[in-house]
């Protein structure tokens, strides 16, 4: 089956999203130097809306317009941050994930203009974040800090921090690196301090499922270990049926031994209740591992906790 001559890549139009597309274009060019690529940027509802995401379809607000371009044939390949793709429902009919690129750093970073670490921040410090996951975990570990809502792409958030709209900021390490601002990180927080979002650091390539030539071409960019981690994490979220206001965090690790583990938490928004689960799958099916961890949390009361949060 011959590779396509031109691949039209659709993505959100934020600087970070476009940087992610450049990574895909570079990896394609390295393997298939004769394939031409074009970028089809779209502005999503989530990028336009600066309020509570729960009012505009939650995380799906970052993918709907991208999916529409793919399904309408205006583009051939979509590049997503996997954490932005809802897992509580299937991908749009007629589309599939063709590959997951090798995972970037899953950790969060603190950005503080004065160079302070998280433990050094004084009481009342305003930390900019709109992530319910981050708010809940800070409520547990640093209850003396005050979270203030902060939306917008990473560049915009850094501008708002510089303008004094918050005293510090939490951002993904991978995101800072993608926009060339890794030096802004004051402290990189280990997962034990700030557990990442499901799908953190993973770029997913989505195609129409009948485009077999393209699936074969971009499938070669996929990373086997990341594929296993992504499969376990997304099955976990699917079984849990969390919504965009659910403080859910977790990450799978494909170990060099071949074993796969998944650690996950569900919180109340105030952080006063924390449910934990950690399972190992050995070499078993990643989807089975994701299901097992979700069931372990459901047995602890995760369903009642999630359903009790407005969305």
N, C-alpha and C positions, 0 to 999 in steps of 0.2 A: 504494500500500500504506500503510495507516494505521499510525501509530506506536503502540506499546503504551501503555496508561494507567498501568500500574504496572511498575516494573523492580525485582526483588529482587536485590540485589548481595551476593554471598558473598565473604568475605575472611578471612584470618587475623585473629585477635583482638588482635594486638599494637598498641600505640599508633601505631607507624609505619604498619602496614598500614591501620589505620582512618583515618589522615590521608590516605593515598593514595586511599581510597574517597571521602573528602570532596572531593578534587580532581576525581574523576570526576563526582560528584554536581553540583558547581558548574558544570562544563563542560556537562553535560547540561541543567541548569536554564537556562543562558544560551541554549542553542539551542532547547530544548523546555520552556518554562516550565510547560506543562500536565501534563507527565509526573511522576508521583509516584515516589519511590524509597524502598526500605526496605533496611536493612543486615542481612545474615544472617552474624554472626560465627561462626567455627569455630576450635577449638583444634587445631592440627596436631601430628603426631608430632614434627616438628622443633622445635616450640616447647616441647613437654613434655620432650624428651630433651636432657640437658645433656652427654652424652658425645660420642664420635666419631660423626659423621654417617654414616660408612661402615657402621656397624653397624645403621642403620635406613633403608636405601635412599638414603643420600646426599641430594642436593638434592631428590629426589622426596618426601622426608619433609615438605617445606613445601607440597606441592601436592595430595597424595593426597586428603585430606579435603575440600579445596575442589572438586576434580574430582568427587568423589562427590556432593556437594550439587547440583552443576550437572546431573549425569547423572540423578539421582533426581528432578529437578524441584522440589527445595526452593528453588532459586534460578534466576535467568535469566541472570545475568552474573557472571563472576568477574574480579576485579582481581588481577593478579600482578605482582611484580617479575620482569622477564623473566630476570634472572640466576638466579632460583630454579627456573625451569622447565627440566627436563632436556631437552637437545637431542640426546642420543645415541639417543633413541627418539622415535617420533611422539607427538603429543598423543593423549590417550585417544580411541578411536573414537567418532565422533558429535559431536566438538567441534572448534572452529576458532578461530583468532584473528580477531576482527572489526576490531581497530584497535590501533595502537601510538601512544600519546600522545607529544607532542613531548618529546624527550629532556631530562632534567635533567643536572646536572653529573656527569661520569663519574669525577671524581678522588677520591682518598682524602685524608683529613685526619689529622694527628697531633694528639692531645689530650694535653697535658702540664700538670699542675697548676701547675708553676713557670714556664710560658711558654717553655720551651726548644724549639728546632727540632730536627729529626731529626739534623742534623750536630752539634748541640751536646750530644746525650745522651752521658753518660760511659760507659765500658766497664762491662758487667754490668747496664745498665739493663734492667728487665723490661718488655717491650712486650707488652701483652695482645692476642692475636689467635688465632683458631682457623682462619684462612684459610691453606690450603697455598700459595695464590698469594702472599700477603703474606710468609709465612715464607720462601719460596724467594728472593724478591727482596731481602728484608732480609739474607739470608745472603750475597748477592752484594755488596750496596752497603754494608752496615753489619755485618760479621761479629762485631764486638765487642759487639753487643747480644744480649739473650737473650729469645726469644719464650716467653711462657707461655700455655697454653690459656685461652681466654676465650670462653664461649658465652653465649647469652641475647640478648634484643632490645637495641636501642641504649640505651634508658633503663636497663636492668639492668646493662649493661656500664659505663655511666657511674657507676652506684652502686657497682659493685665496684671501680672505679678510685678513687673517693672513699674507699672503705673500706681502701685500701692493698693490694689484692690484685695490683696491678701498679703500675709507676711511670709508664707512659704507655700510650696506647691508639691503635689505628688504626681509623678508622671511615670510611664513605663520606660524602662531603660532602652528597650528596643526602639521605641518611638523617638527618643532623643537621638539615638544613633542614626536613625533613618533620615532625620532632618539636619544632621550634622551639628547637633548641639550637645553631644555627650559630655562636654566639659562643664555644662550647666549643673550637672548632678553633684550635690554636696555629699550625699551619702547613698550608697546602694543598699537597699534593705533585703536581707535574706528572707526566703519564703517562711521561715519560722516567725518572723516579725510581721510580714505582710504577705499573706498567701495570695498568689496571683489569680487572675480571672481564668475561667475555663477557656482553653484555646490560646492563651497568651503566647505571643512570639511566633505564631504559626501563620504563614501565608498560604492560602488555599486557592487553587486554580480550578475554576468552574467552567464547564462547557455544556453545549447541548448534547444530550446522550446519544443522538444519532450521528454525531460528527466523529465517526470512528477514526478517521485519519488524524484529526487534531488531537484526540484523546491519546492516541499512540505516540504522537510527536511530543506532547507536553508531559505525558506520563513518565517519560524518561528523566524528567527533572525532579521527580518525587524522591523523598528520603524515607527508607523503610522504617527506621526507628520513629521518626516523627509521625508517619502514617499510623503506627500502632498506638502512639500516645494520643493522637487526635481521635482515633476511633474509640478508645476507652473513655476519653473525656466527654465526647459528644453523646455517647450512649448513656453515660452517667446523667448528663443534663436532660436527655430525652426521658429517661425513666423517672427522674425527679420532677419533671414538668415545672421547673422554676420559671418565673416571669422576670421582666427587666428590673423590677423593684425587689427581687429576692437577693439578699446578701449571701451569695453562694461563691465559694472559691475552691480551687483545687488544681492539681497538676499530676499528670502521669509521668513516669520516668522509665524509659527503655534502657535497662542496664546492659553493660558490656557482656555480662554472662548470658544474656538472652532473656533474663527475667524482666517482667513488667510490673511496676507498682503504681498504685493510684491513691493519693491522699486527698481528702476533701473535707470541707466544713460547710455548715449552714448556720447562719447567725440570725438573731433578732436585730433589727436596725440599731437598737441602743447597745448592742453587744453584750447584754446581760445574760443571754442564753447562747451557748456555743455547742453545736453538735459536731463531733469528729468521727471520721472513719478512715482507716488505712488498710488496704488489702494488697496482697501479692498474688500474681497470677502465674508465676513460673513462665512456662511457654504457652500457656493457654490462650484462647481467643480473647483479644482485647475487649470486644463487646461484652463478653461474659464478665470480665473484670469491672467494667463500668456499671453493669447491672448490679453486681454484688455490692459495690460501694454505695450505690443509690439505695438499695434495699436495706443495707445496714443503717443508713441515716433515716430512712422511713420508719424503721423499727424504733428509732429513738424519738420519733415525733416530728420529723421534718415536714410531713404533709400538713399538719395542723399549724406549724410555725409559718410555712410559706403561704398557706391560704389565709392566715390571719393578717397578712400585710396588704394594705390597699394597693391596687394597681389598675 
